[in-house]
Amino acid sequence: MVVEYRRDSSPEEASREKGILLVVSQLYANHNGDMVAFGPDGYLYIGLEDGGSGGDHGNFAQNPNKLLGKMLRIDINHGDPYGIPLNNLYAAWGGRSEIYAVSLRNL
């Protein structure tokens, strides 16, 4: 789950939840390490592993309709709850438009 927080008066604390941006279910207890970071382009990058179990038996990392096993890139400054950068890999090809890179496992 990716949740957006807003900073109130203290620069050290993000204390007020603005809303849930994204929820991705992961089926197993392993391969669930995720990361979030802002890129130099101002977009939010979200790295998701394949969701668990050995060998990506669900083929999630290769499936363009699943967010697991991908690097996502979203624009949190536009859209509701977010926008999609036009040059994301699947924005024009079909599949999930949040996808920036595919076939990521065991990040």
C-alpha positions in Angstrom: 0.0 0.0 0.0 1.3 3.4 -0.9 -0.1 6.2 1.2 0.4 9.9 0.8 1.1 12.1 3.8 1.2 15.8 4.2 3.6 17.7 6.5 2.0 20.1 8.9 4.1 22.6 10.8 7.0 20.4 11.7 9.6 19.8 8.9 10.6 16.5 10.6 7.2 14.9 10.7 4.6 13.8 8.1 1.6 13.6 10.4 -1.6 14.0 8.3 -2.6 11.2 6.0 -4.0 12.6 2.8 -5.1 9.4 1.2 -4.2 6.0 -0.2 -2.6 6.2 -3.6 -2.2 2.5 -4.5 -2.9 -0.9 -3.1 -1.3 -4.0 -4.6 -2.0 -7.4 -3.0 0.9 -9.8 -2.6 0.0 -13.4 -2.2 2.9 -14.9 -0.3 5.2 -14.1 2.6 8.4 -13.8 0.5 9.5 -11.5 -2.4 7.5 -8.7 -1.0 10.2 -6.1 -0.6 9.1 -2.8 -2.0 10.7 0.6 -2.4 9.5 4.2 -3.2 11.6 7.1 -4.3 11.2 10.4 -6.1 13.2 10.6 -9.3 14.9 13.7 -10.7 11.9 14.1 -13.0 9.6 14.7 -10.0 7.7 11.4 -10.5 7.2 8.8 -7.7 8.9 5.5 -8.5 7.5 2.3 -6.8 9.5 -0.9 -7.1 7.4 -4.1 -6.5 8.8 -7.6 -6.3 6.9 -10.5 -7.9 4.6 -11.2 -4.9 6.2 -14.4 -3.6 6.6 -18.1 -4.0 9.5 -19.6 -5.9 10.2 -18.8 -9.5 7.4 -16.4 -10.1 5.0 -19.3 -10.8 2.2 -16.8 -11.4 4.3 -15.1 -14.2 3.4 -11.7 -12.5 6.7 -10.1 -13.5 6.1 -10.7 -17.2 2.3 -9.9 -17.2 1.6 -6.3 -18.4 -1.7 -6.4 -16.6 -0.2 -7.1 -13.2 1.8 -4.5 -11.1 3.9 -7.1 -9.3 7.5 -7.5 -10.5 7.5 -4.0 -12.0 8.9 -0.6 -11.5 6.0 1.8 -11.5 6.1 5.5 -12.1 3.3 7.9 -11.2 2.6 11.6 -11.1 1.3 12.5 -7.7 0.8 16.1 -8.6 -1.8 15.5 -11.2 -4.8 13.1 -11.4 -7.0 11.5 -8.8 -5.3 9.9 -6.9 -2.4 10.1 -9.4 -1.6 10.8 -13.0 0.4 8.7 -15.5 3.5 10.1 -17.3 2.9 9.8 -21.0 6.2 8.0 -21.7 5.6 5.1 -19.3 6.2 1.8 -21.1 2.6 0.7 -21.2 0.8 4.1 -21.3 0.3 3.7 -25.0 0.7 -0.1 -25.5 -2.1 -1.4 -23.3 -1.6 -3.1 -20.0 -1.3 -1.2 -16.7 -0.2 2.4 -17.5 1.6 2.8 -14.2 4.4 0.4 -15.5 7.7 2.0 -16.2 9.9 -1.2 -16.3 9.0 -4.9 -16.3 10.5 -8.2 -15.2 11.8 -7.2 -11.8 12.3 -9.9 -9.2 14.1 -9.9 -5.8 14.9 -6.2 -5.8 
